[in-house]
Amino acid sequence: MKKVNLLNIEIDNLPKLELLEKLNSGVVFTTNVDHLIKLQKDRDFAEAYNIADYKVCDSQILMYAAKFLGTPIKEKISGSDFFPNFYSYHKKNENIKIFLLGASQGIANQAQENINSKIARNIIVGAHSPSFGFETNEQECQEIIDKINQTDATVLAVGLGAPKQEKWIYKYKHKLSNIKIFLALGATIDFEAGKLKRSPKWMSNLGLEWFHRLLCEPQRLWQRYLIDDLPFFWLLLKQKVFGNQANQKPNVKKQAELNNFSSDSHQERLQSINNLKRTEVKRSATWLKPTSAISLGINFRRSPQYKIEKNQPQFTHRFSYR
C-alpha cells in the first residue's frame, strides 16, 4: 500500500472500498489540515498518531496539497462519509457491533437510534456522551471502559475531536480487549444524530466544507480555520522547495543540557533554564517581524515551549515555522 508524505505524516493512499475490505482490525485516523498543524506542536498527539494502522485523507485541501507535491491521493475518505459506508457495508455482519463515544449529552443515543433504524439491525450496541473534561478524570474514564466492555462491542467509534479522541484511544486501547476496530471520527456522531448538517456536496468537492462548518459554528471554529491552520500553506511550500528533509533537526547541545538535569543541583538547573531562555531571545531577534508575514499566516509564538521534565526527551516540531 503506497503512502503520501504531507509534513512528515505518512497518509495511506487507498480508495474507500479497499479500506472497507481490508479493515478487519486496527486503528483508523482521518487526517486533515488541523491534524497536521497540531502534530507539529503537540508531542503527545504525535505519539498517539503513531498507533494508527490507517491514516486516510479527510480533506479536499490535502488532496490539492498532495497533487501540488506531485504525489496525488486517490480518494478523500472523510470520517463523516466513511462511517455510514462502514456500517452499511457490515449491516449483515453479526460480528460487527459498534459503540459510539462522543458528542454532547443525548446526541450519541440519538445517533444510535437513527443508525439502527436506517439499517434495520441493532448494529450500534451502546452509546455514551461523556462530560466535558472527562479525559482528565481517571475514574470516569474507567467507568466508560467498563460500560463499553459490558456491551460486547467489537468496534469503537470515537467522536471527541482532535487531538482528544486520538489521545484517548492511545491511552486506553489496551483496556478494551474486545474492540478490534477503533475509528476516530470527529463530528460524525453529531451528523448521524442530525444535530449538525453536512455541507452541500459541491462545497465539499471544492474544498469548502471548512467554510460551511465555520458558518455553522463560528464561535468554536473561527480561530482554528482563520488563524491556527494558516501556517499549513507556508509549511507545504517549504516541503515543496526543500523536500521531506525540511524538518527541523534538534539542537544536540541544547538537548544534552535538558537531558542532564537529573544530575545537576537545583541552582545549576535554574542557571541552565536561564541560559536556554537567553538563547531563545537571541535567536528570536533574527526572525521576520510578524507584521511583514501576515500574508503567510505564520504564528511567531514559540510553540511548543521547552518543557523541562526530568529524564524526558524534549519534543521538537517536525517542520520549522521559520
Secondary structure, 3 states (H helix, E strand, C coil): CCEEEECCEEEECCCHHHHHHHCCCEEEEEECHHHHHHHHHCHHHHHHHCCCCEEEECCHHHHHHHHHCCCCCCCCCCHHHHHHHHHHHCCCCCCCCEEEEECCCCHHHHHHHHHHHHHCCCCEEEEECCCCCHHHCHHHHHHHHHHHHHCCCCEEEEECCCCHHHHHHHHHHHHCCCCCEEEECCCHHHHHHCCCCCCCHHHHHHCCHHHHHHHHCHHHHHHHHHHHCCHHHHHHHHHHHHHHHHECCCCHHHHHHHHCHHHCCHHHHHHHHHHHHHHHHHHHCCCCCHHHCHHHCCCCCCCCCCCCCCCCCCCCCCECCC
